[in-house]
Amino acid sequence: MEILKFIQSFANPFLDKFFLTVTVLGEEYLAMVVLLLFLWCKDKKLGYKLGLSLSFSFLINGLIKDIVKEARPIGKDGIRSLRAKTATGYSFPSGHTQNTATLWTTLILHFKNKKLTVIGIIFTLLVGLSRIYLGLHWTRDVVGGLIFAILSVFISNIIFDSIEKAKDKKIVVMLCALSIIGMSYFKSVDYAKAVGMFLGFLIGYSVENKYINLEMHKNKIKNTIRFILGLFILVVIKIILKKVPAFGELSYVINYGIIVMWCTIGAPYAFKKLNI
């Protein structure tokens, strides 16, 4: 509480706008753009590795939140909370921080580039600080998000490498089953969304590699068309799914599964059929 109040003592209109912008970049949009660029245009293997890392991290985040059930600082005496409508679910660990740290940790480990490492660390710390400054998380939530992000990346990379080397569907089936069984114990919406994403990437990876096998190329025009067309249809799918009434946690699993399987199966199939 004292750390949060101390950070908020520096509040002013400029910092409000700055940290609101930073926290928006810590939401799903930046990660989605980077993921789809690799998955559709640059490096499909890295795209799947990044997708699995993000979805697995989201799964862990939802699971931990459901276990700890930490209340957010929103509404506490002396705490000012901005953009509170986007702060859904429990507080620990911070989803924005964990999502951002997962994205940058995966890229840093892959590219091993000093400039990218510095940028990634600074950006991740700014997102974490924004969550405290905006009064949406406690300091421990941000620290927890950083720790679970790093653990999630290392574990998901081991899982991905095992699937790549073994080419064994049993690993995929086992992981799918475990995440679904978890829904019997963890009832939060965040966990249900994470299960949909995780299943989407596992199933999409298996199906696309065997039956579609989209090839990467360096044609900038075709890559631009791929990205714009794929992203446009993705947005349309999200808009349509938002209009469908929710019928419990299962609806979130289905919705997020559909979104991810468009990215992993639908879009690559469309690109091949359209010769782009």
Backbone as CSV, one residue per row, in Angstrom:
resi,resn,N_x,N_y,N_z,CA_x,CA_y,CA_z,C_x,C_y,C_z
1,MET,0.832,-1.200,0.000,0.000,0.000,0.000,0.872,1.258,0.000
2,GLU,1.913,1.280,0.841,2.769,2.465,0.938,3.567,2.681,-0.349
3,ILE,4.027,1.597,-0.960,4.764,1.711,-2.233,3.846,2.271,-3.310
4,LEU,2.626,1.766,-3.355,1.663,2.215,-4.359,1.335,3.701,-4.180
5,LYS,1.111,4.097,-2.936,0.809,5.501,-2.648,1.996,6.404,-2.994
6,PHE,3.213,5.916,-2.723,4.419,6.693,-3.032,4.530,6.931,-4.539
7,ILE,4.337,5.882,-5.327,4.420,6.016,-6.789,3.334,6.950,-7.305
8,GLN,2.137,6.842,-6.745,1.040,7.704,-7.189,1.198,9.154,-6.725
9,SER,2.108,9.409,-5.791,2.329,10.788,-5.335,2.959,11.644,-6.435
10,PHE,3.527,10.997,-7.460,4.124,11.717,-8.585,3.122,11.939,-9.721
11,ALA,1.869,11.577,-9.495,0.861,11.644,-10.560,0.687,13.056,-11.102
12,ASN,0.577,13.141,-12.427,0.270,14.398,-13.122,-0.309,14.035,-14.483
13,PRO,-0.938,14.984,-15.199,-1.590,14.667,-16.483,-0.663,14.016,-17.508
14,PHE,0.596,14.452,-17.566,1.532,13.870,-18.541,1.785,12.395,-18.236
15,LEU,2.084,12.087,-16.962,2.344,10.694,-16.581,1.098,9.832,-16.739
16,ASP,-0.079,10.439,-16.491,-1.331,9.693,-16.704,-1.416,9.205,-18.149
17,LYS,-1.196,10.122,-19.100,-1.281,9.767,-20.525,-0.181,8.784,-20.907
18,PHE,1.020,9.020,-20.383,2.161,8.156,-20.706,1.909,6.720,-20.258
19,PHE,1.513,6.540,-19.001,1.328,5.187,-18.475,0.053,4.525,-18.993
20,LEU,-0.939,5.309,-19.363,-2.118,4.732,-20.018,-1.733,4.155,-21.375
21,THR,-0.872,4.875,-22.106,-0.392,4.389,-23.406,0.445,3.126,-23.230
22,VAL,1.337,3.149,-22.248,2.205,2.000,-21.985,1.389,0.765,-21.622
23,THR,0.378,0.957,-20.770,-0.412,-0.198,-20.320,-1.250,-0.780,-21.455
24,VAL,-1.705,0.065,-22.395,-2.438,-0.429,-23.566,-1.519,-1.311,-24.416
25,LEU,-0.266,-0.898,-24.561,0.696,-1.695,-25.319,1.005,-3.016,-24.609
26,GLY,0.741,-3.057,-23.309,0.939,-4.294,-22.557,-0.229,-5.246,-22.660
27,GLU,-1.299,-4.813,-23.341,-2.450,-5.693,-23.549,-2.179,-6.615,-24.733
28,GLU,-3.174,-7.277,-25.233,-2.966,-8.347,-26.217,-2.533,-7.862,-27.596
29,TYR,-2.730,-6.554,-27.888,-2.591,-6.091,-29.264,-1.160,-6.184,-29.801
30,LEU,-0.175,-5.681,-29.039,1.211,-5.736,-29.493,1.671,-7.176,-29.652
31,ALA,1.371,-8.000,-28.658,1.766,-9.411,-28.722,1.134,-10.095,-29.929
32,MET,-0.137,-9.754,-30.219,-0.834,-10.362,-31.349,-0.184,-9.981,-32.676
33,VAL,0.153,-8.706,-32.829,0.776,-8.240,-34.078,2.125,-8.930,-34.294
34,VAL,2.956,-8.960,-33.246,4.275,-9.606,-33.344,4.122,-11.091,-33.650
35,LEU,3.211,-11.747,-32.946,2.970,-13.180,-33.148,2.551,-13.485,-34.581
36,LEU,1.593,-12.730,-35.103,1.079,-12.992,-36.444,2.109,-12.669,-37.526
37,LEU,2.950,-11.673,-37.292,4.022,-11.369,-38.249,4.960,-12.566,-38.415
38,PHE,5.320,-13.177,-37.300,6.192,-14.358,-37.366,5.439,-15.566,-37.908
39,LEU,4.228,-15.780,-37.443,3.464,-16.973,-37.800,3.112,-17.004,-39.286
40,TRP,2.782,-15.860,-39.860,2.326,-15.807,-41.245,3.384,-15.344,-42.244
41,CYS,4.373,-14.564,-41.783,5.248,-13.896,-42.744,6.750,-14.117,-42.559
42,LYS,7.212,-14.362,-41.354,8.651,-14.338,-41.105,9.249,-15.697,-40.752
43,ASP,8.796,-16.261,-39.642,9.398,-17.485,-39.108,8.311,-18.283,-38.402
44,LYS,7.735,-19.233,-39.117,6.574,-19.972,-38.608,6.906,-20.729,-37.320
45,LYS,8.080,-21.321,-37.252,8.464,-22.076,-36.061,8.527,-21.168,-34.838
46,LEU,9.138,-19.991,-35.003,9.196,-19.028,-33.898,7.794,-18.541,-33.549
47,GLY,6.940,-18.397,-34.565,5.559,-17.979,-34.330,4.822,-18.964,-33.440
48,TYR,4.985,-20.259,-33.721,4.336,-21.285,-32.897,4.944,-21.338,-31.499
49,LYS,6.259,-21.187,-31.414,6.918,-21.191,-30.105,6.428,-20.012,-29.267
50,LEU,6.309,-18.840,-29.903,5.824,-17.647,-29.210,4.355,-17.809,-28.815
51,GLY,3.565,-18.364,-29.724,2.146,-18.588,-29.436,1.939,-19.547,-28.281
52,LEU,2.741,-20.605,-28.259,2.637,-21.577,-27.166,3.087,-20.948,-25.843
53,SER,4.147,-20.129,-25.892,4.633,-19.450,-24.683,3.570,-18.518,-24.118
54,LEU,2.962,-17.712,-24.994,1.950,-16.747,-24.552,0.713,-17.448,-23.995
55,SER,0.251,-18.473,-24.690,-0.962,-19.170,-24.239,-0.703,-19.965,-22.962
56,PHE,0.473,-20.581,-22.855,0.819,-21.319,-21.640,0.963,-20.365,-20.453
57,SER,1.575,-19.203,-20.695,1.732,-18.191,-19.648,0.372,-17.681,-19.190
58,PHE,-0.526,-17.483,-20.152,-1.896,-17.037,-19.847,-2.616,-18.095,-19.014
59,LEU,-2.362,-19.357,-19.356,-2.964,-20.479,-18.623,-2.485,-20.485,-17.165
60,ILE,-1.175,-20.320,-16.974,-0.597,-20.286,-15.631,-1.126,-19.084,-14.854
61,ASN,-1.237,-17.942,-15.538,-1.741,-16.727,-14.894,-3.166,-16.925,-14.377
62,GLY,-4.021,-17.509,-15.224,-5.403,-17.760,-14.817,-5.490,-18.752,-13.683
63,LEU,-4.626,-19.759,-13.727,-4.611,-20.790,-12.684,-4.189,-20.198,-11.329
64,ILE,-3.093,-19.425,-11.328,-2.599,-18.822,-10.087,-3.610,-17.825,-9.527
65,LYS,-4.209,-17.012,-10.402,-5.211,-16.051,-9.938,-6.376,-16.767,-9.238
66,ASP,-6.775,-17.891,-9.807,-7.901,-18.642,-9.253,-7.557,-19.272,-7.917
67,ILE,-6.285,-19.599,-7.705,-5.855,-20.198,-6.442,-5.704,-19.128,-5.356
68,VAL,-5.029,-18.024,-5.695,-4.707,-16.982,-4.709,-5.905,-16.096,-4.391
69,LYS,-6.678,-15.741,-5.438,-7.871,-14.889,-5.269,-7.558,-13.566,-4.549
70,GLU,-6.506,-12.909,-5.004,-6.079,-11.634,-4.418,-6.942,-10.488,-4.936
71,ALA,-7.463,-9.663,-4.028,-8.270,-8.501,-4.420,-7.364,-7.395,-4.958
72,ARG,-7.856,-6.652,-5.937,-7.103,-5.537,-6.510,-7.159,-4.314,-5.584
73,PRO,-6.248,-3.362,-5.791,-6.274,-2.140,-4.977,-7.384,-1.167,-5.364
74,ILE,-8.151,-1.498,-6.389,-9.223,-0.614,-6.859,-10.242,-0.387,-5.740
75,GLY,-10.527,0.882,-5.466,-11.516,1.223,-4.447,-10.947,1.368,-3.049
76,LYS,-9.653,1.073,-2.867,-9.040,1.218,-1.546,-8.842,2.698,-1.221
77,ASP,-8.933,3.047,0.039,-8.770,4.438,0.486,-7.399,4.980,0.091
78,GLY,-7.411,6.155,-0.537,-6.163,6.812,-0.914,-5.560,6.317,-2.203
79,ILE,-6.227,5.390,-2.889,-5.721,4.843,-4.152,-6.578,5.332,-5.312
80,ARG,-5.921,5.884,-6.313,-6.607,6.338,-7.515,-6.415,5.286,-8.601
81,SER,-7.499,4.813,-9.210,-7.408,3.775,-10.240,-7.917,4.293,-11.576
82,LEU,-7.064,4.224,-12.612,-7.430,4.630,-13.970,-7.534,3.393,-14.861
83,ARG,-8.409,3.462,-15.863,-8.644,2.344,-16.795,-9.046,1.074,-16.036
84,ALA,-9.848,1.271,-15.011,-10.241,0.147,-14.150,-11.130,-0.859,-14.875
85,LYS,-11.837,-0.425,-15.922,-12.750,-1.335,-16.635,-12.009,-2.484,-17.319
86,THR,-10.700,-2.277,-17.596,-9.925,-3.334,-18.263,-9.305,-4.293,-17.253
87,ALA,-9.411,-3.963,-15.970,-8.810,-4.792,-14.927,-9.819,-5.844,-14.464
88,THR,-9.882,-6.942,-15.195,-10.844,-8.008,-14.889,-10.179,-9.099,-14.061
89,GLY,-10.970,-9.810,-13.312,-10.446,-10.933,-12.540,-9.656,-10.498,-11.319
90,TYR,-8.947,-11.454,-10.747,-8.181,-11.199,-9.526,-6.874,-10.466,-9.840
91,SER,-6.148,-10.098,-8.766,-5.003,-9.205,-8.900,-3.662,-9.904,-9.114
92,PHE,-3.423,-11.005,-8.384,-2.110,-11.658,-8.430,-2.137,-12.930,-9.281
93,PRO,-1.176,-13.040,-10.229,-0.163,-12.067,-10.653,-0.699,-11.148,-11.747
94,SER,0.019,-10.073,-12.041,-0.408,-9.113,-13.058,-0.357,-9.741,-14.449
95,GLY,-1.527,-9.806,-15.117,-1.598,-10.390,-16.459,-0.877,-9.550,-17.496
96,HIS,-1.003,-8.216,-17.404,-0.326,-7.324,-18.353,1.198,-7.507,-18.267
97,THR,1.708,-7.517,-17.042,3.150,-7.681,-16.840,3.616,-9.043,-17.318
98,GLN,2.861,-10.082,-16.980,3.250,-11.437,-17.366,3.194,-11.619,-18.873
99,ASN,2.160,-11.087,-19.512,2.028,-11.176,-20.965,3.200,-10.486,-21.662
100,THR,3.530,-9.271,-21.211,4.619,-8.501,-21.815,5.964,-9.189,-21.588
101,ALA,6.201,-9.639,-20.366,7.464,-10.315,-20.047,7.613,-11.616,-20.830
102,THR,6.514,-12.317,-21.044,6.545,-13.563,-21.824,6.936,-13.281,-23.272
103,LEU,6.322,-12.258,-23.853,6.639,-11.871,-25.235,8.122,-11.561,-25.396
104,TRP,8.628,-10.667,-24.550,10.007,-10.212,-24.699,11.016,-11.269,-24.292
105,THR,10.714,-12.081,-23.290,11.638,-13.146,-22.891,11.813,-14.160,-24.019
106,THR,10.704,-14.506,-24.680,10.773,-15.443,-25.808,11.631,-14.882,-26.936
107,LEU,11.425,-13.610,-27.272,12.193,-12.980,-28.350,13.662,-12.822,-27.983
108,ILE,13.924,-12.439,-26.735,15.313,-12.254,-26.277,16.081,-13.574,-26.323
109,LEU,15.454,-14.653,-25.845,16.118,-15.963,-25.851,16.370,-16.460,-27.273
110,HIS,15.469,-16.114,-28.192,15.611,-16.580,-29.577,16.687,-15.800,-30.327
111,PHE,16.635,-14.473,-30.259,17.517,-13.643,-31.078,18.867,-13.353,-30.428
112,LYS,18.912,-13.370,-29.077,20.169,-13.105,-28.354,20.839,-11.824,-28.846
113,ASN,20.052,-10.763,-28.941,20.521,-9.471,-29.432,20.518,-8.465,-28.271
114,LYS,21.638,-7.768,-28.068,21.784,-6.873,-26.911,20.773,-5.722,-26.948
115,LYS,20.599,-5.105,-28.123,19.663,-3.984,-28.234,18.237,-4.447,-27.938
116,LEU,17.872,-5.594,-28.495,16.535,-6.150,-28.260,16.342,-6.474,-26.780
117,THR,17.394,-6.977,-26.152,17.327,-7.314,-24.723,17.069,-6.067,-23.884
118,VAL,17.805,-4.986,-24.168,17.632,-3.729,-23.421,16.230,-3.173,-23.621
119,ILE,15.777,-3.152,-24.891,14.435,-2.643,-25.203,13.372,-3.473,-24.478
120,GLY,13.527,-4.797,-24.539,12.560,-5.693,-23.913,12.476,-5.516,-22.410
121,ILE,13.625,-5.391,-21.749,13.654,-5.212,-20.296,13.014,-3.884,-19.906
122,ILE,13.389,-2.806,-20.605,12.835,-1.479,-20.295,11.328,-1.463,-20.501
123,PHE,10.876,-2.003,-21.621,9.445,-1.986,-21.925,8.650,-2.812,-20.906
124,THR,9.184,-3.969,-20.546,8.505,-4.820,-19.566,8.396,-4.134,-18.209
125,LEU,9.482,-3.494,-17.765,9.468,-2.783,-16.487,8.496,-1.603,-16.514
126,LEU,8.407,-0.914,-17.656,7.472,0.212,-17.781,6.016,-0.267,-17.701
127,VAL,5.731,-1.402,-18.335,4.366,-1.950,-18.264,4.027,-2.308,-16.821
128,GLY,4.968,-2.958,-16.138,4.745,-3.307,-14.736,4.521,-2.067,-13.878
129,LEU,5.352,-1.044,-14.090,5.217,0.207,-13.337,3.885,0.886,-13.634
130,SER,3.430,0.786,-14.902,2.156,1.413,-15.284,0.984,0.801,-14.520
131,ARG,1.056,-0.503,-14.256,-0.036,-1.167,-13.540,-0.125,-0.692,-12.083
132,ILE,1.040,-0.380,-11.504,1.056,0.151,-10.140,0.634,1.619,-10.142
133,TYR,1.207,2.405,-11.052,0.890,3.837,-11.144,-0.603,4.062,-11.363
134,LEU,-1.218,3.230,-12.204,-2.644,3.377,-12.506,-3.544,2.831,-11.398
135,GLY,-2.946,2.257,-10.368,-3.722,1.774,-9.232,-4.514,0.524,-9.520
136,LEU,-3.980,-0.337,-10.403,-4.691,-1.547,-10.805,-4.075,-2.820,-10.228
137,HIS,-2.849,-2.691,-9.719,-2.153,-3.848,-9.155,-1.274,-3.427,-7.988
138,TRP,-1.023,-4.386,-7.093,-0.037,-4.219,-6.037,1.347,-4.507,-6.609
139,THR,2.372,-4.061,-5.902,3.754,-4.304,-6.348,4.036,-5.799,-6.469
140,ARG,3.551,-6.587,-5.511,3.799,-8.034,-5.546,3.161,-8.696,-6.764
141,ASP,2.076,-8.105,-7.282,1.434,-8.660,-8.477,2.364,-8.559,-9.687
142,VAL,3.038,-7.412,-9.776,3.960,-7.162,-10.892,5.184,-8.072,-10.794
143,VAL,5.739,-8.181,-9.586,6.892,-9.063,-9.371,6.508,-10.514,-9.687
144,GLY,5.334,-10.918,-9.235,4.846,-12.261,-9.528,4.673,-12.492,-11.015
145,GLY,4.152,-11.490,-11.720,3.980,-11.590,-13.164,5.295,-11.812,-13.880
146,LEU,6.337,-11.103,-13.448,7.664,-11.258,-14.048,8.213,-12.662,-13.816
147,ILE,8.093,-13.146,-12.594,8.616,-14.482,-12.242,7.890,-15.585,-13.005
148,PHE,6.552,-15.520,-13.023,5.782,-16.567,-13.698,5.957,-16.508,-15.217
149,ALA,6.218,-15.320,-15.755,6.464,-15.197,-17.194,7.732,-15.947,-17.587
150,ILE,8.813,-15.705,-16.850,10.093,-16.358,-17.144,9.977,-17.873,-16.994
151,LEU,9.324,-18.319,-15.922,9.118,-19.761,-15.725,8.276,-20.352,-16.855
152,SER,7.227,-19.626,-17.255,6.330,-20.112,-18.317,7.069,-20.278,-19.635
153,VAL,7.945,-19.325,-19.954,8.693,-19.389,-21.216,9.616,-20.598,-21.228
154,PHE,10.347,-20.812,-20.145,11.273,-21.950,-20.095,10.522,-23.281,-20.171
155,ILE,9.410,-23.392,-19.464,8.633,-24.639,-19.481,8.004,-24.861,-20.862
156,SER,7.410,-23.802,-21.425,6.751,-23.948,-22.729,7.760,-24.243,-23.840
157,ASN,8.982,-23.698,-23.722,10.025,-24.004,-24.705,10.421,-25.481,-24.644
158,ILE,10.471,-26.025,-23.439,10.765,-27.465,-23.275,9.648,-28.295,-23.907
159,ILE,8.400,-27.884,-23.658,7.248,-28.579,-24.238,7.309,-28.526,-25.765
160,PHE,7.568,-27.331,-26.312,7.604,-27.158,-27.767,8.715,-27.993,-28.391
161,ASP,9.904,-27.956,-27.790,11.030,-28.728,-28.323,10.736,-30.234,-28.272
162,SER,10.037,-30.663,-27.212,9.678,-32.086,-27.091,8.719,-32.501,-28.193
163,ILE,7.725,-31.651,-28.475,6.760,-31.936,-29.545,7.459,-31.945,-30.900
164,GLU,8.370,-30.978,-31.116,9.105,-30.873,-32.381,9.963,-32.108,-32.636
165,LYS,10.681,-32.554,-31.610,11.601,-33.677,-31.775,10.868,-35.008,-31.890
166,ALA,9.870,-35.190,-31.029,9.176,-36.478,-30.982,8.161,-36.644,-32.104
167,LYS,7.587,-35.514,-32.554,6.509,-35.561,-33.552,5.419,-36.536,-33.106
168,ASP,5.182,-36.523,-31.799,4.255,-37.488,-31.203,2.982,-36.775,-30.754
169,LYS,1.857,-37.206,-31.295,0.580,-36.582,-30.953,0.158,-36.859,-29.505
170,LYS,0.770,-37.868,-28.895,0.395,-38.203,-27.520,0.678,-37.040,-26.570
171,ILE,1.777,-36.315,-26.812,2.133,-35.171,-25.966,1.064,-34.093,-26.088
172,VAL,0.639,-33.823,-27.334,-0.393,-32.809,-27.584,-1.703,-33.209,-26.933
173,VAL,-2.094,-34.488,-27.108,-3.349,-34.981,-26.535,-3.319,-34.884,-25.014
174,MET,-2.189,-35.239,-24.395,-2.050,-35.196,-22.941,-2.181,-33.763,-22.423
175,LEU,-1.514,-32.818,-23.084,-1.573,-31.412,-22.661,-2.981,-30.847,-22.818
176,CYS,-3.649,-31.196,-23.916,-5.033,-30.760,-24.131,-5.938,-31.295,-23.024
177,ALA,-5.765,-32.579,-22.705,-6.599,-33.223,-21.678,-6.384,-32.583,-20.313
178,LEU,-5.122,-32.322,-19.947,-4.812,-31.721,-18.652,-5.422,-30.332,-18.500
179,SER,-5.337,-29.520,-19.571,-5.888,-28.161,-19.504,-7.411,-28.191,-19.383
180,ILE,-8.054,-29.146,-20.056,-9.521,-29.278,-19.980,-9.945,-29.782,-18.598
181,ILE,-9.221,-30.766,-18.072,-9.519,-31.287,-16.732,-9.410,-30.173,-15.689
182,GLY,-8.460,-29.270,-15.907,-8.271,-28.154,-14.982,-9.501,-27.281,-14.834
183,MET,-10.370,-27.276,-15.845,-11.584,-26.459,-15.782,-12.552,-26.957,-14.708
184,SER,-12.394,-28.199,-14.289,-13.238,-28.736,-13.214,-12.885,-28.106,-11.872
185,TYR,-11.645,-27.606,-11.775,-11.165,-27.062,-10.510,-11.046,-25.533,-10.533
186,PHE,-10.750,-24.991,-11.718,-10.546,-23.541,-11.829,-11.650,-22.957,-12.710
187,LYS,-12.510,-22.142,-12.101,-13.747,-21.711,-12.752,-13.691,-20.293,-13.329
188,SER,-12.556,-19.623,-13.250,-12.510,-18.226,-13.677,-12.592,-18.095,-15.194
189,VAL,-13.065,-16.944,-15.639,-13.154,-16.643,-17.066,-11.760,-16.586,-17.687
190,ASP,-10.793,-16.014,-16.947,-9.425,-15.906,-17.462,-8.839,-17.289,-17.749
191,TYR,-9.097,-18.239,-16.860,-8.575,-19.591,-17.087,-9.248,-20.224,-18.306
192,ALA,-10.556,-20.002,-18.472,-11.287,-20.554,-19.617,-10.754,-19.983,-20.933
193,LYS,-10.486,-18.676,-20.956,-9.914,-18.046,-22.157,-8.549,-18.662,-22.473
194,ALA,-7.745,-18.852,-21.419,-6.409,-19.404,-21.597,-6.455,-20.824,-22.149
195,VAL,-7.413,-21.627,-21.670,-7.573,-22.996,-22.177,-7.897,-22.965,-23.671
196,GLY,-8.793,-22.058,-24.074,-9.134,-21.928,-25.493,-7.926,-21.591,-26.340
197,MET,-7.111,-20.643,-25.856,-5.893,-20.262,-26.577,-4.907,-21.424,-26.651
198,PHE,-4.689,-22.072,-25.526,-3.719,-23.168,-25.441,-4.116,-24.318,-26.357
199,LEU,-5.390,-24.698,-26.311,-5.889,-25.760,-27.192,-5.759,-25.357,-28.654
200,GLY,-6.085,-24.091,-28.941,-6.010,-23.596,-30.315,-4.615,-23.718,-30.896
201,PHE,-3.603,-23.360,-30.105,-2.222,-23.439,-30.607,-1.737,-24.876,-30.723
202,LEU,-2.082,-25.718,-29.750,-1.647,-27.112,-29.815,-2.274,-27.836,-31.004
203,ILE,-3.596,-27.673,-31.165,-4.306,-28.329,-32.281,-3.884,-27.712,-33.608
204,GLY,-3.804,-26.380,-33.637,-3.418,-25.685,-34.863,-2.033,-26.079,-35.336
205,TYR,-1.093,-26.182,-34.417,0.274,-26.589,-34.760,0.287,-27.976,-35.395
206,SER,-0.436,-28.908,-34.791,-0.459,-30.289,-35.287,-1.099,-30.384,-36.669
207,VAL,-2.244,-29.694,-36.840,-2.987,-29.772,-38.104,-2.253,-29.040,-39.229
208,GLU,-1.775,-27.825,-38.941,-1.140,-27.014,-39.990,0.131,-27.672,-40.512
209,ASN,0.945,-28.201,-39.607,2.205,-28.818,-40.025,1.992,-30.063,-40.870
210,LYS,0.917,-30.796,-40.585,0.687,-32.061,-41.300,-0.081,-31.873,-42.601
211,TYR,-1.108,-30.994,-42.583,-2.011,-30.934,-43.728,-1.890,-29.655,-44.580
212,ILE,-1.315,-28.598,-44.029,-1.253,-27.331,-44.779,0.185,-26.956,-45.096
213,ASN,1.015,-26.878,-44.067,2.445,-26.588,-44.200,2.708,-25.313,-45.024
214,LEU,2.206,-24.205,-44.532,2.420,-22.917,-45.192,3.906,-22.580,-45.218
215,GLU,4.404,-22.197,-46.386,5.821,-21.856,-46.524,6.028,-20.358,-46.349
216,MET,7.163,-20.005,-45.758,7.541,-18.604,-45.618,8.288,-18.166,-46.880
217,HIS,8.148,-16.909,-47.257,8.898,-16.376,-48.391,9.239,-14.923,-48.127
218,LYS,10.048,-14.305,-48.996,10.525,-12.935,-48.777,9.816,-11.913,-49.659
219,ASN,8.724,-12.306,-50.313,7.973,-11.376,-51.154,7.196,-10.403,-50.265
220,LYS,7.650,-9.152,-50.208,7.062,-8.173,-49.286,5.600,-7.870,-49.614
221,ILE,5.262,-7.857,-50.904,3.881,-7.559,-51.300,2.949,-8.668,-50.835
222,LYS,3.344,-9.920,-51.095,2.508,-11.048,-50.676,2.405,-11.124,-49.153
223,ASN,3.511,-10.857,-48.458,3.489,-10.876,-46.998,2.560,-9.795,-46.442
224,THR,2.581,-8.628,-47.085,1.701,-7.533,-46.657,0.237,-7.906,-46.861
225,ILE,-0.054,-8.520,-48.017,-1.427,-8.961,-48.298,-1.849,-10.036,-47.297
226,ARG,-0.955,-10.979,-47.031,-1.228,-12.025,-46.036,-1.632,-11.396,-44.704
227,PHE,-0.778,-10.481,-44.241,-0.974,-9.918,-42.910,-2.266,-9.108,-42.825
228,ILE,-2.502,-8.236,-43.801,-3.693,-7.373,-43.776,-4.964,-8.207,-43.890
229,LEU,-4.980,-9.153,-44.843,-6.159,-9.997,-45.043,-6.427,-10.861,-43.809
230,GLY,-5.380,-11.506,-43.298,-5.543,-12.370,-42.133,-6.007,-11.603,-40.907
231,LEU,-5.442,-10.409,-40.708,-5.807,-9.590,-39.548,-7.227,-9.050,-39.689
232,PHE,-7.604,-8.657,-40.902,-8.964,-8.141,-41.138,-10.009,-9.205,-40.798
233,ILE,-9.805,-10.426,-41.286,-10.765,-11.503,-41.011,-10.760,-11.856,-39.523
234,LEU,-9.591,-11.791,-38.892,-9.503,-12.039,-37.457,-10.368,-11.042,-36.675
235,VAL,-10.285,-9.762,-37.043,-11.086,-8.722,-36.389,-12.578,-8.989,-36.599
236,VAL,-12.952,-9.381,-37.818,-14.357,-9.696,-38.122,-14.841,-10.857,-37.259
237,ILE,-14.006,-11.895,-37.127,-14.362,-13.058,-36.307,-14.577,-12.631,-34.856
238,LYS,-13.682,-11.785,-34.335,-13.799,-11.322,-32.946,-15.081,-10.525,-32.732
239,ILE,-15.431,-9.685,-33.701,-16.651,-8.877,-33.603,-17.885,-9.776,-33.582
240,ILE,-17.893,-10.775,-34.464,-19.028,-11.713,-34.528,-19.154,-12.487,-33.220
241,LEU,-18.037,-12.987,-32.707,-18.063,-13.793,-31.487,-18.505,-12.975,-30.274
242,LYS,-18.199,-11.678,-30.277,-18.616,-10.817,-29.160,-20.130,-10.670,-29.092
243,LYS,-20.795,-10.826,-30.245,-22.252,-10.685,-30.304,-22.984,-11.964,-29.888
244,VAL,-22.225,-13.059,-29.788,-22.821,-14.329,-29.369,-22.907,-14.352,-27.844
245,PRO,-24.096,-14.583,-27.271,-24.244,-14.597,-25.808,-23.385,-15.674,-25.151
246,ALA,-22.737,-15.315,-24.044,-21.910,-16.282,-23.312,-22.797,-17.274,-22.563
247,PHE,-22.399,-18.538,-22.526,-23.172,-19.559,-21.814,-22.254,-20.310,-20.850
248,GLY,-21.496,-19.537,-20.075,-20.587,-20.135,-19.108,-19.155,-20.168,-19.605
249,GLU,-18.284,-20.791,-18.815,-16.851,-20.817,-19.138,-16.566,-21.492,-20.483
250,LEU,-17.381,-22.486,-20.840,-17.147,-23.212,-22.086,-17.214,-22.299,-23.298
251,SER,-18.060,-21.280,-23.257,-18.192,-20.366,-24.392,-16.894,-19.600,-24.635
252,TYR,-16.171,-19.278,-23.554,-14.888,-18.579,-23.690,-13.825,-19.501,-24.282
253,VAL,-13.872,-20.773,-23.893,-12.947,-21.757,-24.461,-13.170,-21.855,-25.971
254,ILE,-14.425,-21.961,-26.376,-14.777,-22.084,-27.797,-14.377,-20.827,-28.570
255,ASN,-14.731,-19.654,-28.016,-14.434,-18.391,-28.704,-12.942,-18.193,-28.935
256,TYR,-12.163,-18.366,-27.884,-10.720,-18.165,-28.012,-10.072,-19.273,-28.844
257,GLY,-10.639,-20.479,-28.773,-10.146,-21.565,-29.613,-10.364,-21.266,-31.087
258,ILE,-11.538,-20.720,-31.427,-11.851,-20.356,-32.810,-10.901,-19.268,-33.312
259,ILE,-10.674,-18.259,-32.477,-9.792,-17.150,-32.854,-8.384,-17.655,-33.165
260,VAL,-7.846,-18.490,-32.277,-6.488,-18.991,-32.465,-6.412,-19.955,-33.640
261,MET,-7.440,-20.782,-33.834,-7.397,-21.737,-34.951,-7.574,-21.044,-36.306
262,TRP,-8.173,-19.849,-36.311,-8.139,-19.057,-37.554,-6.689,-18.681,-37.851
263,CYS,-5.975,-18.261,-36.820,-4.580,-17.828,-36.998,-3.670,-18.983,-37.420
264,THR,-3.923,-20.180,-36.882,-3.021,-21.314,-37.110,-3.448,-22.241,-38.245
265,ILE,-4.744,-22.314,-38.520,-5.244,-23.236,-39.557,-5.966,-22.488,-40.683
266,GLY,-6.959,-21.679,-40.300,-7.792,-21.006,-41.303,-7.020,-20.078,-42.209
267,ALA,-6.236,-19.177,-41.619,-5.487,-18.209,-42.425,-4.438,-18.883,-43.312
268,PRO,-3.592,-19.782,-42.783,-2.625,-20.462,-43.656,-3.285,-21.214,-44.813
269,TYR,-4.420,-21.857,-44.545,-5.146,-22.564,-45.615,-5.633,-21.574,-46.675
270,ALA,-6.180,-20.442,-46.216,-6.660,-19.419,-47.151,-5.509,-18.850,-47.983
271,PHE,-4.372,-18.616,-47.345,-3.203,-18.069,-48.066,-2.756,-19.013,-49.182
272,LYS,-2.765,-20.314,-48.901,-2.334,-21.279,-49.919,-3.340,-21.343,-51.075
273,LYS,-4.625,-21.339,-50.743,-5.645,-21.404,-51.768,-5.637,-20.155,-52.654
274,LEU,-5.328,-19.008,-52.055,-5.310,-17.746,-52.791,-3.928,-17.474,-53.432
275,ASN,-3.018,-18.431,-53.265,-1.667,-18.333,-53.828,-0.923,-17.100,-53.323
276,ILE,-1.117,-16.788,-52.041,-0.330,-15.698,-51.423,0.465,-16.247,-50.234
